Amino acid sequence: MQIILSKVIPTPLRDKMQQRESEIWNKELVFEPGQWVKIKAPSGTGKTTLVHILYKLRHDYSGKVQWNGKDLTSCPAAELAVMRQSSISVIFQDMRLFSNLTARENIELNRILPVHPRYAVEKIDEMAARLQVSHILDQRAGLCSYGEQQRIAIIRALIQPFQWLIMDEPFSHLDEENTRKAAALIAEECTLRKAGFLLTDLDEDDYFAYTRYLGL
Ligand SMILES: Nc1ncnc2c1ncn2[C@@H]1O[C@H](COP(=O)(O)OP(=O)(O)OP(=O)(O)O)[C@@H](O)[C@H]1O
């Protein structure tokens, strides 16, 4: 799946944009399948805004966003839902877990949502063991620490099918060792599926073999 951004300017950032050069806002960008893209930008420059625009959680912008040639503003909701379930997975900065469901239930919801689940249920335990969160799988997500919630959100994103993984500061609550473990799992899953990713963060890192760097 190709993702295209054409001259996108978020309405709340329109004035700020005069003050700094961006490689994303108001540019023509094509993200080809399989690219591993790092988007590095300081706080408040629009990383979360970009992620929400890309996933069509907000549409307060000028310009155009397309998934596989489909304009997000005119594409029927049912068609978007199918593309989200089969092709795009997101790790949100604020995790967005259901706090009253257990960690396992949060992950399982994403596993069974697509018509053809990618993985059997055992994969949840396997991934949880690798990220050292097996012991909290049956705990309510709202009671988990932020670092635990972030690893659950990572597993939830990896358990569903995708061609693109969109990650908004996905390691912000993790220490170095856990970040490396999570990055290794993400890299493996993307390689297996020949999937691309867009990862936003504040700083440089060497967690992945990025194929493209952009500043917001
Ligand atoms: N709906 C909105 N109305 C007004 N301003 C907004 C709105 N959404 C975002 N902003 C502003 O746009 C800017 C970018 O916000 P955003 O959350 O995308 O930044 P960010 O790069 O993800 O920041 P951080 O690294 O701190 O998470 C901020 O100044 C924010 O206050």
PDBQT file of the ligand as one rigid body, heavy atoms in Angstrom, charges set to zero:
ROOT
HETATM    1  N1  LIG A 301      -7.002  20.643  17.781  1.00  0.00    +0.000 N 
HETATM    2  C1  LIG A 301      -6.027  21.519  18.046  1.00  0.00    +0.000 A 
HETATM    3  N2  LIG A 301      -6.288  22.809  18.247  1.00  0.00    +0.000 NA
HETATM    4  C2  LIG A 301      -5.306  23.703  18.519  1.00  0.00    +0.000 A 
HETATM    5  N3  LIG A 301      -4.023  23.390  18.593  1.00  0.00    +0.000 NA
HETATM    6  C3  LIG A 301      -3.681  22.104  18.401  1.00  0.00    +0.000 A 
HETATM    7  C4  LIG A 301      -4.662  21.097  18.128  1.00  0.00    +0.000 A 
HETATM    8  N4  LIG A 301      -4.027  19.922  17.988  1.00  0.00    +0.000 NA
HETATM    9  C5  LIG A 301      -2.716  20.169  18.155  1.00  0.00    +0.000 A 
HETATM   10  N5  LIG A 301      -2.503  21.481  18.402  1.00  0.00    +0.000 N 
HETATM   11  C6  LIG A 301      -1.205  22.113  18.605  1.00  0.00    +0.000 C 
HETATM   12  O1  LIG A 301      -0.380  21.676  17.540  1.00  0.00    +0.000 OA
HETATM   13  C7  LIG A 301       0.957  21.500  18.012  1.00  0.00    +0.000 C 
HETATM   14  C8  LIG A 301       1.441  20.117  17.688  1.00  0.00    +0.000 C 
HETATM   15  O2  LIG A 301       0.840  19.177  18.570  1.00  0.00    +0.000 OA
HETATM   16  P1  LIG A 301       1.269  17.643  18.550  1.00  0.00    +0.000 P 
HETATM   17  O3  LIG A 301       0.612  16.973  19.701  1.00  0.00    +0.000 OA
HETATM   18  O4  LIG A 301       0.995  17.085  17.206  1.00  0.00    +0.000 OA
HETATM   19  O5  LIG A 301       2.854  17.754  18.769  1.00  0.00    +0.000 OA
HETATM   20  P2  LIG A 301       3.954  16.641  18.990  1.00  0.00    +0.000 P 
HETATM   21  O6  LIG A 301       5.072  16.931  18.031  1.00  0.00    +0.000 OA
HETATM   22  O7  LIG A 301       3.358  15.284  18.911  1.00  0.00    +0.000 OA
HETATM   23  O8  LIG A 301       4.418  16.965  20.468  1.00  0.00    +0.000 OA
HETATM   24  P3  LIG A 301       5.065  16.050  21.635  1.00  0.00    +0.000 P 
HETATM   25  O9  LIG A 301       6.446  15.650  21.151  1.00  0.00    +0.000 OA
HETATM   26  O10 LIG A 301       5.119  16.999  22.795  1.00  0.00    +0.000 OA
HETATM   27  O11 LIG A 301       4.155  14.877  21.848  1.00  0.00    +0.000 OA
HETATM   28  C9  LIG A 301       0.953  21.831  19.498  1.00  0.00    +0.000 C 
HETATM   29  O12 LIG A 301       1.404  23.159  19.655  1.00  0.00    +0.000 OA
HETATM   30  C10 LIG A 301      -0.515  21.692  19.884  1.00  0.00    +0.000 C 
HETATM   31  O13 LIG A 301      -0.831  22.549  20.951  1.00  0.00    +0.000 OA
ENDROOT
TORSDOF 0
